[in-house]
Amino acid sequence: MRFCFCICCIILLANFTTYGQVEPKPETLQDSVLVKKNMLVEYKDTLFVTKSDTVIYYYRGDYIYIPSFDNGKSDVFYDSLKAKSERSKISSWIYDFLISESKNQPNDSNAEENVVKSTAPFEKYKGKIISSIILTSVPILEGSVMDTTQLVDTGLGKLANKLHLNTNDKVIRRNLIFKVGDLLSPTKLADNERIIRNLNYIQDARIVVIPNENNPDEVDVIVITQDKFSFIIGGSPNGFNSFDLKLGERNFLGSGRKVTIDYRYNYERIPASSVIIAYENPNPAGTFFNTNIKYYNTWDQEGFELKSERNFITPQYKWIGGVEIDRMSEKHIDLLKFDTTVYQHSSKDIWVGRSFQIGGKESRKNFIISQRLFSQKFLDRPQVEVDSNLFYHDRILYLTGLSLTRQKFQKSTKILSFGVTEDLPTGYILELNAGYEFGEYINQPYAGLKVSMAEYYSKYGYFYLQHNVGGYLHNRKMNEGVFKSYLFYFSPLMNLNRTLFRQFLVSTYTKGINRQIDPYVDLSDNYRNIDLGKILVDNTWVVNTESVFFHPKNLYGFRIASYFFTDFGWLSTNSFLVQSKNFFSNVGVGFRIRNESLVFKTIQVSLGYFLKTPANKEALFYDFTTSDPSLFNDFRSLKPDIIPLK
C-alpha cells in the first residue's frame, strides 16, 4: 500500500508494528478498536490505511468510521505491472506517467444505502463558536477531498497540477456564507458545501469541523476544495465539411471567471464560419449575482446578450432579482412553409423577489413574492397583422409570482456517478404566476401553476414529480397553453449476487393547448447527446429507463458500472397520441468506469440503436464522455415565467 499520509489530530501509528499501540491519557479515553491490516479508517477529518494489524484509541466526541477495505488482487496486479514495466525505459516511463500508486478502492460489495443527511457531520457542533476558517485544496488529478494526504504519483498528474493555477483563496472566501465569530449552524455549513461544489470551476468540496483543543466552546472550520482543470478544449467533427471547436478558461488566473470561444464551421451554411464568445463571473464582489455576457456571430444569429441575476442560494437570503438585455438579428425557419425570415429585435427583462422565512432561522420553508417586467420590440420584421405573423408582434408582459417552498438536501456518491459528491434535493414548491400581456393588437391575461415535490425513502427510492399548466386567457378559452407532467425515479441500491443494482425511470408528457405561435416541440437540446432538432409536434410522451449495475469492488483497481437503457415514446400533432404511427423507441448499452489509479478517473461509453427513429435520424448512435452526469432539479423559486412548450 502506498498512501502517504499524516495525522495531526491523533497521536498514534507513528511506527506501525503488529498490534502496535500508543498509550493514551486514561481520563480522556472513550474506547479502542482493533483494525486489521489494509483497512480504510476515517478519523475526524483524515482518511488513512493501516499498514499492519493495529489497535486504535479514539477520544470522547471524536468521529471514527472503518468501512470494509481490501487491497488484495489490485496490489498484486499493479506490482506485477510495475515489475514488467521496468524491463525497458519506455514502458517504465509510460507506467510512471499514467499509473498512480494510490490504487485501493473502498468495498462496494454490499447494498447498504449511502444517502446521508447533508447536515449530519455538523450536528454535534451546533451552537459552537467558529474561531477560525482554514482553506485548503487538493490536486486536480489524483487528489481527493476525502483524503487530503493523497499525493500525486503520475507524471501526467504532476504535469497537469503544475500547469493548473489553483483558485485564489479570496475567491473561495467570497463564496462563504459564514464567518469567524458566528455560532455554527449545521444547515449553513451544509448549504455552503453545496454552494461551493456547484461552482463551475470546482470538482468537489468538503467542509470539516475540528474541535478547538484549548476551548471546548470553539471549533475550527476547514474548507477543502478540488478544482476542475481550468483549460477548456473541446469540439467534434460533424461530417467531412463541418466541425465544432471550443477553447477557453473556466477559472481564469484562479479568479473564478470563465472565458470561452466557440468556433463552428459548416460548409453548407452562409456564412460557413460562426463564432460565439462568452464571459462569466459567477460571484462578483461576493454579491452572488451570476453575470454573463455573450456575443454571437453565427449563420442564424448576430448580436449580444447581457444577463446578471441572483437566485435564492439558502433559505436565509431575503432578496433575489436580475436583469437581462439583448439585441439580436436572427433567422427564423418556418418548418411548415420551408421558408426563412430575417428579423431584428431587442428585449429588456427585469425582475425582483422577496423571501419570507417561515418557522425560524433554521427553517427550510419560505414564502416568496416576485415581480417581473419583460419588454420585446422588433426593429426589423415581416409585415404583421392582427391575425398573421403573430411571432413578430411587439409585447410587454407583467408577471407576479407567489411561491411556497421547502427544500432540504441529502448527500450521496453512488447514483449515476462515482466518487464525486451528489446533492439530492427533497421537499416541494407550489408556484402561481399570473399577469397581463399588452400586445401590439391584443391584450390578454396569463396564469400558470407549477407544483413539484420530491422525497427519498430508504425502502422505496427517490421520487420527483412535477406538474405544470399555464396559458393566456382570451375569448373565454386558454390560448398558447401548455400542460406538462414529469416523473423522475430511482430505486435504492439492491444486491444481485454481489453486484449492486439501481433502476432509473423518467417519464415526460407535454401537451400544447391552442398554440399558434411556434406550436412545435423544440428538441434541439441533446437527447442522450443526440441532436434531434425541432420536431413538428405539440403532443409528446417520452419514457426513459436505465438499469445500472455497480460491479464488485476490486477488478484490478477498476470500479465498473454497466447500464442498459430503453427509451420509447409517442410524438403527435393531434390529441390522439398513443398510436403506432406516432411511436418511436431505442435500446442501448453503456459502461461507466472509474479507477483512482488512472489520470482520467471516470469514463462513460454508450452505444444505442433506434428501433424506430423520430425525424428521420440515423438509427445507430453512440456517446463518449469523461464527466459525471447531472441528475436533479431543486426547489428554488426563480423569476416568474411563462411555461414553455419545449
ChimeraX attribute file (.defattr): number of C-alpha atoms within 10 A of each C-alpha:
attribute: neighborCount
match mode: 1-to-1
recipient: residues
	/A:1	13
	/A:2	15
	/A:3	18
	/A:4	14
	/A:5	15
	/A:6	15
	/A:7	16
	/A:8	9
	/A:9	11
	/A:10	16
	/A:11	13
	/A:12	19
	/A:13	18
	/A:14	12
	/A:15	9
	/A:16	14
	/A:17	12
	/A:18	12
	/A:19	14
	/A:20	15
	/A:21	16
	/A:22	14
	/A:23	8
	/A:24	14
	/A:25	8
	/A:26	8
	/A:27	7
	/A:28	10
	/A:29	12
	/A:30	12
	/A:31	10
	/A:32	11
	/A:33	11
	/A:34	11
	/A:35	18
	/A:36	17
	/A:37	17
	/A:38	19
	/A:39	22
	/A:40	23
	/A:41	19
	/A:42	17
	/A:43	17
	/A:44	20
	/A:45	20
	/A:46	20
	/A:47	22
	/A:48	20
	/A:49	21
	/A:50	18
	/A:51	18
	/A:52	17
	/A:53	17
	/A:54	22
	/A:55	18
	/A:56	21
	/A:57	18
	/A:58	21
	/A:59	17
	/A:60	9
	/A:61	11
	/A:62	11
	/A:63	12
	/A:64	15
	/A:65	11
	/A:66	14
	/A:67	11
	/A:68	15
	/A:69	20
	/A:70	17
	/A:71	20
	/A:72	13
	/A:73	13
	/A:74	18
	/A:75	19
	/A:76	12
	/A:77	14
	/A:78	19
	/A:79	13
	/A:80	11
	/A:81	15
	/A:82	16
	/A:83	11
	/A:84	13
	/A:85	17
	/A:86	13
	/A:87	10
	/A:88	9
	/A:89	10
	/A:90	10
	/A:91	15
	/A:92	16
	/A:93	14
	/A:94	14
	/A:95	19
	/A:96	17
	/A:97	18
	/A:98	16
	/A:99	22
	/A:100	24
	/A:101	22
	/A:102	22
	/A:103	21
	/A:104	27
	/A:105	22
	/A:106	15
	/A:107	15
	/A:108	20
	/A:109	18
	/A:110	17
	/A:111	16
	/A:112	13
	/A:113	14
	/A:114	15
	/A:115	19
	/A:116	15
	/A:117	15
	/A:118	22
	/A:119	19
	/A:120	13
	/A:121	17
	/A:122	18
	/A:123	13
	/A:124	12
	/A:125	20
	/A:126	12
	/A:127	15
	/A:128	19
	/A:129	20
	/A:130	24
	/A:131	18
	/A:132	15
	/A:133	16
	/A:134	13
	/A:135	15
	/A:136	12
	/A:137	18
	/A:138	24
	/A:139	24
	/A:140	24
	/A:141	26
	/A:142	23
	/A:143	21
	/A:144	24
	/A:145	25
	/A:146	19
	/A:147	17
	/A:148	21
	/A:149	18
	/A:150	22
	/A:151	22
	/A:152	22
	/A:153	20
	/A:154	23
	/A:155	18
	/A:156	19
	/A:157	25
	/A:158	18
	/A:159	13
	/A:160	16
	/A:161	18
	/A:162	11
	/A:163	12
	/A:164	19
	/A:165	16
	/A:166	25
	/A:167	22
	/A:168	13
	/A:169	14
	/A:170	12
	/A:171	17
	/A:172	16
	/A:173	16
	/A:174	14
	/A:175	20
	/A:176	18
	/A:177	14
	/A:178	16
	/A:179	14
	/A:180	14
	/A:181	12
	/A:182	12
	/A:183	18
	/A:184	23
	/A:185	21
	/A:186	20
	/A:187	23
	/A:188	19
	/A:189	24
	/A:190	22
	/A:191	21
	/A:192	22
	/A:193	23
	/A:194	22
	/A:195	16
	/A:196	22
	/A:197	22
	/A:198	15
	/A:199	17
	/A:200	16
	/A:201	24
	/A:202	20
	/A:203	19
	/A:204	25
	/A:205	25
	/A:206	21
	/A:207	21
	/A:208	18
	/A:209	20
	/A:210	16
	/A:211	19
	/A:212	17
	/A:213	10
	/A:214	8
	/A:215	10
	/A:216	10
	/A:217	15
	/A:218	21
	/A:219	24
	/A:220	19
	/A:221	22
	/A:222	17
	/A:223	23
	/A:224	22
	/A:225	29
	/A:226	23
	/A:227	25
	/A:228	20
	/A:229	21
	/A:230	24
	/A:231	17
	/A:232	16
	/A:233	12
	/A:234	11
	/A:235	14
	/A:236	11
	/A:237	12
	/A:238	11
	/A:239	8
	/A:240	8
	/A:241	11
	/A:242	16
	/A:243	16
	/A:244	17
	/A:245	15
	/A:246	17
	/A:247	16
	/A:248	19
	/A:249	20
	/A:250	24
	/A:251	27
	/A:252	17
	/A:253	15
	/A:254	19
	/A:255	19
	/A:256	24
	/A:257	20
	/A:258	22
	/A:259	20
	/A:260	19
	/A:261	19
	/A:262	17
	/A:263	18
	/A:264	20
	/A:265	20
	/A:266	18
	/A:267	12
	/A:268	9
	/A:269	13
	/A:270	11
	/A:271	13
	/A:272	14
	/A:273	17
	/A:274	20
	/A:275	18
	/A:276	19
	/A:277	18
	/A:278	17
	/A:279	19
	/A:280	20
	/A:281	20
	/A:282	22
	/A:283	18
	/A:284	17
	/A:285	11
	/A:286	15
	/A:287	12
	/A:288	19
	/A:289	19
	/A:290	16
	/A:291	20
	/A:292	18
	/A:293	18
	/A:294	18
	/A:295	19
	/A:296	19
	/A:297	18
	/A:298	20
	/A:299	18
	/A:300	17
	/A:301	19
	/A:302	18
	/A:303	18
	/A:304	19
	/A:305	17
	/A:306	16
	/A:307	17
	/A:308	19
	/A:309	21
	/A:310	21
	/A:311	20
	/A:312	19
	/A:313	16
	/A:314	16
	/A:315	25
	/A:316	18
	/A:317	14
	/A:318	15
	/A:319	16
	/A:320	22
	/A:321	20
	/A:322	19
	/A:323	18
	/A:324	18
	/A:325	16
	/A:326	18
	/A:327	19
	/A:328	20
	/A:329	20
	/A:330	17
	/A:331	15
	/A:332	14
	/A:333	13
	/A:334	11
	/A:335	13
	/A:336	7
	/A:337	7
	/A:338	7
	/A:339	9
	/A:340	12
	/A:341	11
	/A:342	14
	/A:343	17
	/A:344	18
	/A:345	18
	/A:346	17
	/A:347	18
	/A:348	16
	/A:349	17
	/A:350	17
	/A:351	21
	/A:352	21
	/A:353	24
	/A:354	16
	/A:355	21
	/A:356	16
	/A:357	19
	/A:358	16
	/A:359	10
	/A:360	9
	/A:361	12
	/A:362	14
	/A:363	15
	/A:364	18
	/A:365	22
	/A:366	23
	/A:367	19
	/A:368	20
	/A:369	20
	/A:370	22
	/A:371	20
	/A:372	21
	/A:373	17
	/A:374	18
	/A:375	17
	/A:376	19
	/A:377	17
	/A:378	18
	/A:379	14
	/A:380	12
	/A:381	15
	/A:382	11
	/A:383	9
	/A:384	14
	/A:385	12
	/A:386	11
	/A:387	9
	/A:388	12
	/A:389	14
	/A:390	16
	/A:391	12
	/A:392	22
	/A:393	19
	/A:394	17
	/A:395	18
	/A:396	18
	/A:397	20
	/A:398	19
	/A:399	22
	/A:400	21
	/A:401	23
	/A:402	18
	/A:403	22
	/A:404	21
	/A:405	23
	/A:406	21
	/A:407	20
	/A:408	24
	/A:409	19
	/A:410	18
	/A:411	19
	/A:412	19
	/A:413	15
	/A:414	18
	/A:415	22
	/A:416	19
	/A:417	22
	/A:418	21
	/A:419	17
	/A:420	17
	/A:421	19
	/A:422	26
	/A:423	24
	/A:424	23
	/A:425	22
	/A:426	21
	/A:427	19
	/A:428	23
	/A:429	23
	/A:430	17
	/A:431	22
	/A:432	19
	/A:433	22
	/A:434	21
	/A:435	21
	/A:436	17
	/A:437	18
	/A:438	15
	/A:439	16
	/A:440	16
	/A:441	13
	/A:442	12
	/A:443	15
	/A:444	15
	/A:445	17
	/A:446	22
	/A:447	22
	/A:448	22
	/A:449	20
	/A:450	17
	/A:451	19
	/A:452	21
	/A:453	20
	/A:454	23
	/A:455	16
	/A:456	20
	/A:457	11
	/A:458	14
	/A:459	10
	/A:460	12
	/A:461	17
	/A:462	19
	/A:463	17
	/A:464	22
	/A:465	17
	/A:466	17
	/A:467	15
	/A:468	18
	/A:469	21
	/A:470	24
	/A:471	25
	/A:472	24
	/A:473	17
	/A:474	14
	/A:475	8
	/A:476	7
	/A:477	11
	/A:478	18
	/A:479	20
	/A:480	22
	/A:481	25
	/A:482	25
	/A:483	20
	/A:484	22
	/A:485	17
	/A:486	18
	/A:487	17
	/A:488	19
	/A:489	18
	/A:490	21
	/A:491	20
	/A:492	23
	/A:493	25
	/A:494	18
	/A:495	16
	/A:496	14
	/A:497	11
	/A:498	15
	/A:499	18
	/A:500	22
	/A:501	21
	/A:502	21
	/A:503	19
	/A:504	19
	/A:505	18
	/A:506	17
	/A:507	18
	/A:508	16
	/A:509	17
	/A:510	22
	/A:511	23
	/A:512	27
	/A:513	21
	/A:514	16
	/A:515	16
	/A:516	16
	/A:517	13
	/A:518	15
	/A:519	19
	/A:520	19
	/A:521	21
	/A:522	17
	/A:523	15
	/A:524	13
	/A:525	13
	/A:526	10
	/A:527	10
	/A:528	12
	/A:529	12
	/A:530	15
	/A:531	12
	/A:532	19
	/A:533	15
	/A:534	15
	/A:535	17
	/A:536	18
	/A:537	17
	/A:538	24
	/A:539	25
	/A:540	22
	/A:541	20
	/A:542	18
	/A:543	17
	/A:544	17
	/A:545	18
	/A:546	20
	/A:547	18
	/A:548	23
	/A:549	23
	/A:550	28
	/A:551	20
	/A:552	18
	/A:553	22
	/A:554	23
	/A:555	14
	/A:556	18
	/A:557	23
	/A:558	21
	/A:559	22
	/A:560	21
	/A:561	23
	/A:562	18
	/A:563	20
	/A:564	18
	/A:565	19
	/A:566	18
	/A:567	19
	/A:568	19
	/A:569	20
	/A:570	21
	/A:571	23
	/A:572	20
	/A:573	17
	/A:574	12
	/A:575	12
	/A:576	9
	/A:577	18
	/A:578	14
	/A:579	10
	/A:580	8
	/A:581	10
	/A:582	16
	/A:583	18
	/A:584	18
	/A:585	18
	/A:586	19
	/A:587	16
	/A:588	18
	/A:589	18
	/A:590	20
	/A:591	19
	/A:592	24
	/A:593	20
	/A:594	21
	/A:595	25
	/A:596	23
	/A:597	21
	/A:598	22
	/A:599	21
	/A:600	16
	/A:601	18
	/A:602	21
	/A:603	17
	/A:604	19
	/A:605	15
	/A:606	19
	/A:607	16
	/A:608	19
	/A:609	17
	/A:610	19
	/A:611	13
	/A:612	16
	/A:613	17
	/A:614	17
	/A:615	12
	/A:616	8
	/A:617	14
	/A:618	13
	/A:619	13
	/A:620	13
	/A:621	16
	/A:622	15
	/A:623	13
	/A:624	13
	/A:625	13
	/A:626	14
	/A:627	13
	/A:628	16
	/A:629	12
	/A:630	10
	/A:631	12
	/A:632	12
	/A:633	13
	/A:634	19
	/A:635	21
	/A:636	19
	/A:637	25
	/A:638	20
	/A:639	24
	/A:640	26
	/A:641	18
	/A:642	22
	/A:643	20
	/A:644	18
	/A:645	21
	/A:646	16
